[in-house]
Amino acid sequence: GGGGGGVFERFGVTINTQMQQVTARVLPAAPLQLQSREGHLKTLGEGNMRERASWNMQGNMSADPAGRGKPPLPYCVIDFDPQMQEGERVWMDLKRALKDEHAILLDDRGPVFVIRNRWDFGGGGSSLQDERQEAEFYRRCQETMNSLRGQLTTEYQRLEESKHPKPAYAFVFVPGSGNDEQPRALIKTVLDRRLPNNVMIKKKAQKGGIQYASNIGLKVNIKMGGRNWWLDPNSEKSPAMKVIQELFRKEDLAVIGADVTHPTGARGGSNVHPSFVGMVASSDEQLATWTHSARAQTGKTEVIVDFGQQLNECLWARPGPDGRRRTRPPRHLIVVRDGVSDAQIQHVIDDEVRQIKELYRSYGAEYEKGLRLTVVCIQKRHNMRGTVAEGGGDGQLPPGTFLESFENIMLPQGCRGFWLCPHKGLIGTSHPSLCVLTEKRAFQEDGHLSEEALLHFLYHLCSLCQRATKTVSYAVPALYADHLAERAEILCWPLRPQWRQRSKELVRKKGQPRAEAETAINMACVQAAREANDHLKTAIPSAGVWTAQQGGGEARTSPWGLNFFL
């Protein structure tokens, strides 16, 4: 049995055709809080949270509506598909969703201004093999964005002269195409630092109805300073909440997410194309707002080279409860690291943990000695699938399934992991995440953070994505870091042609020594990472720009982070 044409048997290997059975338990659903339409905080019941790990905004309001007590929101419209009218229904649904669910009123006078441009050329990337075709495509992209910048400047000058309020939000419509990333990348390059915005495919907006408008409303609310939902700090259903909230109340805890994305051919990658690092840090005890840091490093490097520096940026950008700059770093860090393979995990984590400890040593002996560090690696690229044994309904793993007696023997010595399936999969696709724990000393049962509390907390983190009314497949800090790294990559689109051209010029020539060719490529990789970082200083500015306030202290004046990963 087991197939293989008898080859396995000749080597004394047999394969059991029965699936391995393991014990599991289902964790309690996250105690999410929203508001009723009457304005009272309420915790969602088990219902859909238990069965489908989802909820909706019907009859509910966000926990912290951005529009409450504020005047109507002035907005503008930028339309890259003027041949197709978005229709009155789109605006009716959007106004209804924003008003009912987030107390945001769109100005009844309509948009402050409307800019119409045509996006009448296809996507770029690796599909452009001809150099002249590629050069022409990027030239037209640059012309389109320069035109948009000029139109925005003209409109803002007109508003300045007429003393009319400037828009506080931009709704952008683009045509659907085979490569929707390209217009999004270009438009985000221009708009992200100017004002909060949403880019929508016009066909989807027309067909989406109130549910589509509700999904857009989630992003508008969070980008305008609201919070859609958070964990109930007083819930008795979760054994983790009491411990976690106690740590937050002491200003003693920050949750960190980190990820690295590597160049691929699908996005126009080349031999010198850099990798991009995204890092986020929680700003509040509701885990609804985050600071950020985005950088580039030489391509295919999995270790985050500047982990300590990026962590320092994120920690000191976190405002305190009074909105002013914090005066000390948190003593407990929960680091959720994404995308590290079994073969690299020990090397990567050892190096990044070393950088964290060196950073805290620079803060002073008191912080170095008092640091509590919990590191969790999330792995998703594996072939493990789970199903429920007999009597399990449709066979899908229920949301929150924790596999208790299943050991991964491929992990390095000193690491241990568990499988967690937080989301509701489609038929046959229950794909658990492997959570690998490394820093053992974090799990002493001394009233700090036990392993059981961490397990529940990681599951609850999967319900805190502020733009999805469902539990996602892995912890939100890692998800946000992944989004930030991808955004950093697409915002560096103007540099891709020169990187690809440089890569072509560095192809090893006949008779050229291998060492000489590799040295040239390595130098080009370092140069590309430097160019990307210079570009990101303006494309994704620091989350922590502080100004002195009357009465002492500093207040953050540039909380741009949510615009880059939500």
Disulfide bonds with the S-S distance in Angstrom:
none
